[in-house]
Amino acid sequence: MDSLYHDHNLDMLTRLPVGPSNVGSPKIKRTNSYDVTVKIKKAKHGLIEQLDAMYLTFESFSALQNFKIDYSIHASNLPKHIEGSLNVVI
C-alpha cells in the first residue's frame, strides 16, 4: 500500500517512498452496532492513505437498509480532531 501526498497548490498527486505500512489492521468491537478503529501511524493534512476494503453482510436481502458511518480523524498537525458522517445508500 503506497502513501500518497496531495499538493493542493499543484493539484496533483506525488508518490511518497514505499516503506513499512502506515496503516494498522482494523479493530472491530461489537456494540449496539459495531465500532471499527483503524490506526494510521502518521496522519497529516494533505496525506492520503488507502485503507483495505471492508465488507458488510446482512442477514437477508430484506434486511438491507441505508446506514451511516460516523468517523473521527485525529491528525498530528491539526489543532482539533475532525468528526463527520458518511451516508451509505443501498
N, C-alpha and C positions, 0 to 999 in steps of 0.2 A: 504494500500500500504506500503510495507516494504522498508526500505532503505538498500542497500547492500554496503559493502565496499570490494573492490578488493585489496588484498595484493599481489602485483606483485612478491615479494620475495618468497612467498609460493605457488603462483599460485593457490589460492583457494578463494572461496567466504565465508565470515563470515557475519552472520546476525547481524545487529545492533538492539538495543531495539526498539520496536514499540512505537511511541509517536504520537503527533499531526502531521498531514500531512505536509511534507516539500515542497510539490508541489502545486502551486495555479492552479486555473481554467484557461483555455486558454482564451485570449482576442483576438478577431478577428476584424480586420479593413479592410474594402474594399478599395483597391487602383485600379490600372490598373489590379491587380491580388488580392491577399489577403495577409495581414500581420498578422501572428499569433504569439502572445507572450505568453510564459509560464514562470512564475517566480518560481524559486526554492529558498527558504529562505536561505539555506546554501549549497553552492556548493564548493567542494574542490577536488583537484586532487585525483583520486582513488575512489571517492564516486560515486556509481552508483544509479541512480534514475529511476524508471519505470514511464513512463508517460501514461496517459489514451490514449486509442485508438482514432484516428481521422479518420473520413471517408470522402471521396471525392465523389461528384456526378458530372456527366457530363450530358449535355443537351440531348445527344443521343449516341448510340453506335458508330456512325461515327465520333463523336466529341472526342473520346478517342485518346489521344496522349501522348507521353513521356513528362516528365517535370522535373524540378529540384527544390529542396528546398534549399534555402540559409539559413545558420544558423550562429549564433554568440553566443559564450559561454563566460560569464564573471564569473570566479571562484575567490573566495576570496584569495586564496594563489598562484595565478599565476600573474606575473607582467603585462602581456598583455592578452587581450581577444583573443579568438580563433575564426576564421571565416572559413567557408568552404561551400561546396555544396554537397547535396545528389542527385544523378540522379535516378529518378524513371522511370523504363521501363515497359510499358504496353504491 
